């Protein structure tokens, strides 16, 4: 039988690959990620103290394909700055705690530090290469720090009608407030110059199914299959901006430490809508 101590949580940083629509303009849409299946490694430490469950976690996503500047549909950028070809290397560390309100309901608060995340503002221009063309490329964000405050409400229910005694349904609700700065945003004319400081809020809904493989009365391995949807609350023109499906497992080194791998696939990506608008000699970002 599964106890509250034996329940373990899984996390996966979200990456999205935006596509851009242009009106009356012969520029390439943003390059999508060249891989749609990603592998992620996680190390997690947590300790149960009464109804509290403090947690420290670090996650690294493996991306083998270079995510550089080559254009969708052929053609090459001309300026040196727009010809960089690099591998995106996202990782994050999360610190916080859950608190059990009841055997099935938990709330949590977390701080998350990350590097290498890619946002819609990172699709930028190097400037004019011809009277009717620009060079476009992704900024390299591998060394850019990013911060997030996360609030969590999680409901967990044992599924006794399934074979075995160790199946659990989980419904996770999270509110992410993310902020970061990038001075390069103030140097670009692709959408009209805008502030280097960015703050975004989104709601994340993640239903999932977990199976706990026990060694006696201690956790040995945890397998999970989950779907995750991200909804923008204060940015963009779409409500659903990311959608992921992923499968993974944790090996419990001890009751306090677990090591796991995830296999994730992006199912829906944000579409950024840009309107080609000539105003004061630059393009106006219209999302």
Secondary structure, DSSP 4 states (H G I P E B T S, - for coil): ---GGG------------EEE-SS---PPPPPPS-SEEEEEEEEEEEEETTEEEEEEEEEEE--S---SPPTTS----SGGGG-------EEEEEEEEEESSSSEEEEEEEEEEES---GGGEEEEEEEETTEEEEEE---TT-EEEEEEEEEEEEEE-TTSSSS-EEEEEEEEEEEEEEE-GGGGG--SS----SEEEEEEEEEEEEEEEEEEETTEEEEEEEEEEEEEEESSSSS-SEEEEEEEEEEEEESSSSEEEEEEEEEEEEE-EEE----EETTEEPP--
